[in-house]
Amino acid sequence: MEKGYLRIINNDTYVSKQFLVDNGYNPRTLENHLSRYNKGKAFSFANKKELGDNMIWIFYNSIPKNLILKYGLPRNSDEAKKILNNAIPDDLDRGNSYWEGQFKKFWFEKGNWVRYLPMYSGYLLGENQKRAYAKTHYIVNLTIRLRYKGVPKIELYNAYMKLPHIIFKTNSYRYFWEKMKQCEKKGIPETLIHDFKINGREPYKVSIMVRGLIQLYYGTPKGYNIPKIHKLVNSDLRARGLLTISLSTVYKICSDVEMKNRWDALRYGKAYAKNNLFPYLEREEPEAVGDVYEIDSTRINFPFKEDGEIRYLNLCAMMDVHTRKIVGYSFADSENFEAVKECLKIAFIENHVVPNHIVCDNGSAYTNYKFENLTNLLNDFGVNVRHCKVDNPGDKGHIERWFGILQESYLNNHVGFLGEGIKSKRKNGRKNRHLEALYKSKKYLISRIEFIDLIKEEINNYNTNYSKVVDGIPDKLFRAGKKGITRTFKNFDIAFIFGKMKRIKVSRSKVKFVLDGRKYAYTIWSSKWANKLNRTKVHVYYQPLAMEEINLFDSQGNFLINLQRDKSIKQITYTNNEIKAYQHFHEKMTKRIKDNFEGIFEKAVDTEEYLSELPNLSMDDELIEKMKAIRMQDKGLIRDALKDYRLKELDDKGFFDTIGNNPYTGELKIYTPKPKRNTKFKILKDETTSKK
């Protein structure tokens, strides 16, 4: 006999493939199981075809028990025969009707069922399962309403059963309408959820307190993994005599995208949030060669041997942003002004282009008095030198990205390169420890000269071959764009820019020398320094085009005193449009950060209050105090992480709603650099003056 999904062959119960598919089994997986049985590789999913019938029938007792439990199928063949062989009206299958087409249309229109999604969001269901529940909810509600409007019940039943992936399905006409009555009495969500099982048990809701505990342990900067979070949460629950949760529950909550986007900023820190979560300011690309140069330094994690020791070098590089060509570079044992100066010098000597803007870093090599003097000199040539925004390396993102390209695409091919190091933000940015140890052995270490030659060769390869960022090779684009440039450096200009030093004897409290036929004299007015320096020789550092100020050093290179004259400094100008753009972006960024962290600490406090209100059913005070200490420590770390974002706490509970002092306050003004004394050294006041 045959009835829909069912066929009895030699008194054995068989079901069709469609029976399993309609109950949620993956069609491709089912085909694989059937193929394995037919090839003699498995005993499950025994199947056969009857003579003259192309339909495949599956022996019900060969279906694995775990799949029967997982998909809520009849537990044995007798139960399957009883359910599937249930009496159904003879006119049940009358072909497609008007309501079948309407139900399919309503099923696929998102606007009909999307409003029911929140009713199932509290259950641990996958996204596809939640949508299936919401769609089924709408169809059940529609079926009940149409029934009272006089639509024939058999047409509604037919239309309902033809829908794909619907949660509740049965071949029993009577049982179907019993379920519809239950939906009217108990409510649709409760009725649907009651009959659906995941891994053999009904879905359950996670309480606000449990969800808060999971988020608290996930968000701590300690970076607990999922099993550790599961262990800590269950320890809290046991301490209160509550039921524990499963590991899969923790995995599901911690994999929620909205939760991760909110808490990852604390879990992984400020740098991760800036690079992966928070928005950034879009900048227009420079239109011509020399419009914008970017300069920065980084340590190359490539060890070499010198004087019997393992050493590393810093690479300082400058890029023309329009063509992405590296126009200058230098090497040094550490990031310092001399390396920056050498990089600029090589760029000007090799290319002679006068850039309109140079964007530099905020490190000590770019903020000392020597760099300020160099900046003032470049201003006289019409070069605007600007520091990138504090804590915002993306402000000079092109040169930052180039360091990644150099190491990722070029140096990574060489034996001895150790990756970008422990500070790398890229997934494969660091080599494994065994390879690091191997590359530091004598066999693989190269000399300093070999290392520098290797870097030079790879930079040249980049300039003459790389074409993935801009439409063309950097070197060719630079040479083509350079032809139309009229502002260029002459050789004597470059000599003036990078300064000179004279060794001069101090006589009668004066420093005097002649430059280009013109006499210069500087008086030491401090009696203390005059008595120390008279009749001795000092090193005088000066800028030929900025003779209003000189600096005196001893023979060991230690700063002594600054002597200066009145001078005017050209303004570093910003247009009003640039100011408005920076301020507008600052306002949006401030609101974005504030919204992201709104209520985070409040949730931790609420979770603690939930726990404190629960009775101590386990009577284990020691465990309760231990877990409380761990939570307090973690909340302290979270509070410190929030401080790193400069968020101001309003009270002891940790609520906050304002942004504190940011690196950039939004109050950008037209800035005029003023002559500054060297702040790195303190010039002692005259003793007679201090006594007064």
N, C-alpha and C positions, 0 to 999 in steps of 0.2 A: 504494500500500500504506500501511497505518497500523499503528503499533506504539506505544501509550502516548503519549509526548510527540512522536513523529515522524510526519510524513506526507510522502510523495513525490508531487509534483504536476508533471507534464510533465518528469520527470527532475530537478527541482529539490528541494532539501531545505528543508522547512518544519518549524518547531517550534511547540508550543502556548504560549499565554501562561503557563500553569501551570508550564511548564518553567523559565522565567526567574524566576517568583515563588518556586518551591521552591528555587531556587539563591540566593536572597537579594535579588532585585531588588524595589524598592518597587512595589506594585501601582498606586498612584495615579500615580507617575512614568511607569510603563509606559503607562497609559491616556492620559496627556498626549502621549507620543511617538507613539502610534498615531493619535491625533486630529490631530496636526500633519501626519502623512504623508497622511491622508485628505483634509485641506484643501489639500494641495499646498504646504505650508510647509516640508517637510523631505523628504530622500531616504532617511534611515535608517528602520528598522523598517517596511519594506514588508510589507503584510499583505493577506490576502484571505479570503473565505468561499466555500466550494463550494456548488453548488446543493443545496438541501434540508438544508444543515448550518449551524447558527447559530454554530458554533465558529470562532474567529478563529485563523488560522495565520500565523506570521511567517516571512518569507524569511530563512534563517539568514545568508546572505552580506550582508544589509543591517544586521546588528547591528554597531555600532561596535567596532573592535578593542580600544579601551581598556576597554570594558565586558567583553569576552571575557576579557582578562587579569585585570581586577579581580575577577571572580567565578569564575575558574578554569574557564571553559567550554571545550569542545573548540575547537581553534584554527581549524579550517576545516570546511566542510560535509561533506567526506568523512570526517573524523574523527568528526564528530557522528553521521553516518549509521551508522558502524561501531559506535560505542558504544551508541547508542540502539536500533539494530536487532539488538543482541545476542540470542542465543537465550535465551529465558526459558521455564521450565516452563509447559505449557499450563494447569495448574490454579493458576497464580500468583494470579489475581484471583478469589477465591472469596467476595467480600463480607466483611462484618465478622465477625470471629471473637471468641472469648473473650479472646484475648491482645491484640487490637487495643484493646479497651476497657480492659484492665489497663495496657497501655503508656501510653495517654493519661492515665490516672489517675496513674500514677507520674511522668509527665513534669511535671505541674502541681503536684505536692505538693513544696513547698520543702524539707521535712525530709529528702527522699531525696537531693537533689543538692547542698545548700548546703555540705556538708563537703568537696566537691571544688573549691570556688572557690579556696582558697589555692594549688592546684597550677598555676593559670593567672594568678595575680596578678603574677608576675614578668615576664610578657610585655606588650608595649605594645598592649593590646587595650582596646576600650571596655567599659563596664559590661555592656551587652547582650550583647556577644560573649563576655565571661567567663562569663555565666550560660548562654549557649548551649553553650559547651564543657563546663561542669560538668554540665549536663543530659545532653548526649550521652555524657559519660564514664559517668554512672550507667546509662544505657540500654544502652550497649555491655557494661558489666560484667554487667548483668542478663541480656542476651542470651546471653553466653558461659556463664553459670551454668545458665540454663534449658536450653541445648543439651545439657549433660552430664546433666541430669535427665530426658532423654528427650522433651522437647517437640519436636514436628515442626519441622524447620528452615524449611519453607516458611511455617508460621504465624508463626514469629518474624520472618522476612524481611518478610512482609506487614505485621505490626504495626509493625515498625521504620520501614518506608517511608511509613506513613500519618501519622507524627508531623510537626508543623509546625516549621520553622526548625531542624531538626537539622543538625549541622555536616557530617557525611559522608552523602552520598546517591548511589546509583547504580541504574540499571535492569538492571545485570548481576548476576544471581543468583550466578554463579560468583565474580565479582570481590568481591562483598559478603563472602562467606565467606572469601576470601583475606585480606581486611582484618581480619576477626575473628581469624584465626590470627596475623597480624602484631601485633595488639593483645596477644595472649597472650604472644608471644615478646619484643617490644621494649618493651611497656608501652603503656597507652592514651594518656597525654598525648603521648608522642613520636610515636606513629602519627598522632594527630589533627592535631597541630601541623605535621607534615611535609607534609601535603597541603593546608594552608591558607595562602594568600598574601595579604599586604596591599600594595597598590600594586606588585604584581609581585615581591615578595620575601617570604621566610618571616619570621615574627615572631622577634625576638631578645630576649634578656634584657639588661637594663642592669646592669652590675656595680655592686657596692656603692661602689667608688671613684668611678665616674662619677656615680652618683646623689648621692653626698656632695658632689662638686664643684659640681653644679648647685644643690644646697640651700645650699651656702656662699655662692655668688655671689648667689643669690636673697635670702638673709636679711640681706645687708649693708645698713646704713642708707643707702648710696649710692642704692639703689633702681634697680639696673640693669634695663633692659627685656629682653625675651626674646631678641631678636637679639644684644644685647650679651653676655648670659650664654652664648649659643651660641658666640660668638666667643671668649670667655675660656676656656671649657671645652675647645674644640678646640685653642686655643693650648697649653694644658697637655698635652693628649694628643699633639700633634705634637712637643712638646719631649721626650717620652718615646718617640717612635717608635711610638705606638699608633694604631689606627684611630680616625678621627673619627666623630662622631655627627651625625645630621640635625637640622635645626631643629624638625621635628615631634616628635622625641623630647623635646627641651627643653620644647616647649609642653605635651606630655602630662604630663610629670613636674611642671611648675610649675602645672598646672591641677588637680592632685590636691588634693581638699578637705582631707584630713587634714594634708598637708604645709603647705598655706597657713594653716590654723588654728594650726599650731605656730610657723611662721616669720614670719607677718605681724606678730606682736607686736614683732619686732625690725626688720623691714623698714620699717614705717610708724610705729613709735614707741609710747610709753606711752599717749598720749591716744587713738590709734586703737584700741589693745587694750582700753582701758576702755570705750569707746563701742560696740565691735563684737564683742569676743571674750569678755571676762570677765563673770561674773555680777554681779548687784547685789542689794542688800538691798531687799526689798519693804516698803513702808510703808502703813499704813492711812490712808485718807482722813480728814481732820478731819470731825467730825460737825456742827459749828455755825459760824456766822459769828463770827469773832474767835478761834477756837481756835488757828490758826497763821497768822502773817503771814510772808512771805518778802521780803527786800529785797536788791537787787543793782544794779550799774551796768554800763553798756557804752557804748562809743563808737558813735554812729550814723554810718555811712559815707555821709554826705550833705553834700557841701561847700556852703558859702555864702560870700558875700563880705562882709568887714568891714574898714574902713580900708584898702581896696585890696589886701587879702591873702585867700587862701583859708584858711578855718578849718573846724574840726569841733567838735561838742559831745558831751559825755557825757550820757546819760540815766540818772538814778537812779529806780528804780520800786519800789513795794511792792505786793504782791498778797495778797488774802485767799484762802488756798488752797481753802477750802470752796466758794466761789462763783466763783473765778478772776477776781474783779473787781480792777482796778488802783485801789487806794484812795488812792494818793498818788504824785506824781512831781515831779522837779525837774531843772534843767539846769545844767551847769557846764562850764568849759573843760577840766577834768580831774576824775578821781575824787578827791574830798576830803571831809573831815568836814563842811564847811559844806553841801555838796550833800546828804549823807545826812541831816543835821539838818533841812534845809529840807523834804526828802521826808517825814520823820516828822511834822514840824509840820503840813504840809498834810493828811496823812492823818488826824491827830487833829482838826484844825479842821473838816474837811469831814464827818467821820463820827462823831466823839466816842466811838468804840468803844474800850474797853480790851482789847487782845488778851491772850490767855493766854501765847502764845509768839511770839517774833520770831526767825527764823533768818536770819543775816547772813553775809557773806563774811569772808575772812581777809585782805583787802587792808589797806593802811596806813590807809585812811580808817576802818576798823573796829577797829583795834588800838592807836590812840594814846590818850594819857591823857584827851583830851577825850571820846572815845567811852566810855571806862571810867567817867568821871564820869556821863555820860548814862545808861549802863547801870545804875549803882548807884541813880540816881534812879528809873528805871523799875521797878527791883526793889521799891522802896518802894510802888509802886502795884500790885504783884502781877504785873508783866510779866516773864516769864523770857526774857532775851536769850541766845541760844546761837549760837556760831560754827559754821558747817558744818565737817565733817571736812576736814582738810588734804588737798589733791590729790584731792578728791572733790566736784566741783561738782554731781553728781547728788543730793547731800544737800539741795540747794535747787533741785531739777530743775524745779519748776513755773515759777518766775520765769525760769529759764534758757530753758526751752522757749518762754515767752511772748515773749522778745526775738526768738526765731526766727520766731514767728508774726507779730509786728509787721512785721519786715523782709520776710518771705517773702510774706505775704498782703496787706499794706496798703501799705508803702512801695515795694514793687516795682512798683506801678502808676504811680508818679510819675517824671516826667522829672527826672533829676539824681541819683537814688539809685544808688550804685555797688555794691550788693550787700553782703554781710557782710564782705568783705575777704579778705586772704590767709590769715587764720587760720580761715576757715570750714571746717567739717567736712562741710558738705553739698555734694552733687555740683555743683549749679548756684548755689553761694553767692557766686560772684564774677563780675562782668561782664568782658567781654573788654577788652583794653587800649585798643583804638581807641575804644570807647564811653566808657571812663573819661576819656580825653583830651578827647573831645567835651563831656562833661558838666562839665568843669572850665573850659571856655571862657566868656567873658563873656556870651555869649548865653543860657546856661542857668543861671548862678549867681543865686541869690536872696539876700535879705538875712537877717540874723540873726532879725529879728522875724518875717519870713515863714516861716522854717524852724520856729521855735518854735510859731507858730500852726498850721502843717501837722501837727506831731507831736501837739499837743493835740487837733486835730480827729480824727486817726486813733485816738488812745487812746479818745476819746469814742465813735467808731464801734465800736470793739471792745467797750467796756463795754455798749453799748446794742443790739448786733446779734449778736455772736458767740455761737454755741450748739453748737459741734462737740465740746466737751470734756465739759461737764456738761449735764444735762437742764434747759435753760432759759438765759435771757439773764443774764449776770453781774450787771448792775445791778438787775434785777428780783429775782433770788434774794437779793442782798445786802439790799435794802430789806425784803423779806419776812422774812428771818432776823433782821434787826436789831430787829424789834418786840419780841421776847421777851428782849432783853438788858437787864440791870439795872445792870451795871457800865459807866458812861460817864464821860468826862472833862468836867469843868466848865471854863469859860473860864479861871478863875484857876489851875486845875491845869496847863493847857497853858502858861500864862505862866511858872509856876514851873519846869516841866520844861526849857524851853529857855533857862533861865539869863539872868543879867544881868551888866552890867559897871559898875564905878564907877571914876572917876579921883580918886585920893586922894593927899594929900601925906604923906610919911613924916616923922614927928616923933619924936625921942628913941627911935629904933630900934623904933618901933611903927607898926602899921597899925591904925587904929581907924575904925569907922563904925557907923551905926545902921540896923537893918533891922526894919520892922514894930514900932517902939517898943522893940526890944531892942538893947543895945549889944554889939558884938563887938570884941575886941582880939587882935592877933597880934604876937608879939615876934620880932624878927630876932636870933637868937642868934649868928650868924656875924659876927665883927668886920669881916671883909673886906667883906661885903655891907652891913653897917650903915653903914660909912664911905662906901660908894659911893652909897647910896640916901637917907641922911638929908638932909632939907630939899629933896628932889626929889619930883616927882609921878610916880606909876606907875599902870598900868592893873591893877585888881584884878578877876579873873574868879572868880565864885563861883556855887554852886548854892543857891538859897534853902532847899531841904530837906536840904542836906548841907553845913552850915556848919563842919564840923570841919576843912575843908581849903580853902585858897585858893591861887591861882597869880598871881605878879607878872610882868608883861610891861612892856617899855619902849614908847615911843610908836611905834616902828617895827614892833611886833608880835613882837619877839624875846623868847624866854623868859629870865627872870632867876632866880627862885628859887621854891621851893614851901614854903609854910608850912602846917602841918597840926596837928590836934589828935587826941587819941585818939577813935576812933569804932568802932562795931560795924557790920558789913555783913551784910545778910541773905544767907543761903546760896542759891545757885542749885541747887536739888535735882534729883536724878534718882532714879527708883524702882529697886528691886532688879531688877525685871523688865526695865527698859530696859537696865540694866547687863549682865544675862545675855544679852539679845538682841544687843547690840553685841559682846560677847566671843565668843559663839557664831559670829556672822557673821565676825569677824576670824579665828578658827581655820580656818573653811572657806575663806576667801579666801586665807589664807597657804598652805594645802595646795594650793589650785588653782593659784596662781602657781608654787609649787615644782614641781609635777608638769609644768606646761607647759614649764618651762625645763630640766627634768632631762635631762642628757646632750647639750644642744645644743652646748656648747663641746667636749665630748668627741668628738662627730662630726667637728668641724672638725679636731681634733688627729689623729684616726684617719685622716682623708683625707690630711693632710700626711704621716703615716707611710707610708701606701700609696704615695704619690708618691715618697718618699725611697728606698723599697726597690726601685723599678723602675730598670732600667738606662737609661743615656743613649744610646739608639740613634741619635738624630739628631745627636749630637756638637755640639749648639748650646748651649754653656754659658751664653752671654750671654742667650739667650731663657729658659733655665731660671731663671736668677737674676732676670730681669725679672719673670717670672710669680710667682716665690716672693715677691718684694718686694710685688707687688700683693696676694697672698694674706695676707701678714703685716699689711699696712695694713688690709685688710678685717676680719681677725680682731681687730685692735685696735679698730676701730670697733664691732664686735659686742660686744667686752668692755666698751667704754664704755657701749654701749646697755644691757647687762645691769646695769651699775652704776647706771644711772638707775632701775632697778627695785629698787635696794638689795639686790642679791644678793651674798653674800660669796664670793669665790673662795678655795678651800682650798689650792691649790698652783700652781706655775708652769704646769702643763699646763692649768689653767683649769677643773678639775672643781669642782663646788659642790653642796651639798645642804642648805644652811640659808638662811633668810631673814634679812637684816640688819635694821637699824633702819627700820621702816616709819613712815609718817606717823602711823598710829594703832596702838599696840602691843597693844591689847586689854585693857590694865590700866586700865580706866575706873573712877574712884572718885568718890564724892560730893565735889563741888568747892565750896570756899568761897572766893570772891574776896577778896583782901586789898588794902588800900590800897597803891598803888604810886606811887613817884615817876616823873616823866617820864623814860623811858629814851632819848628822842630827843636830849636835851641833857645834857651833863655839867656838874654843879655843882662848880666848883673847890673843893678843900678849903682850909681856913684856912691861910695861910702859916705861922703860928706852930705849928699842929698838925703840918704836914708836916715842919717842921724838927725837931720832937721825934721 
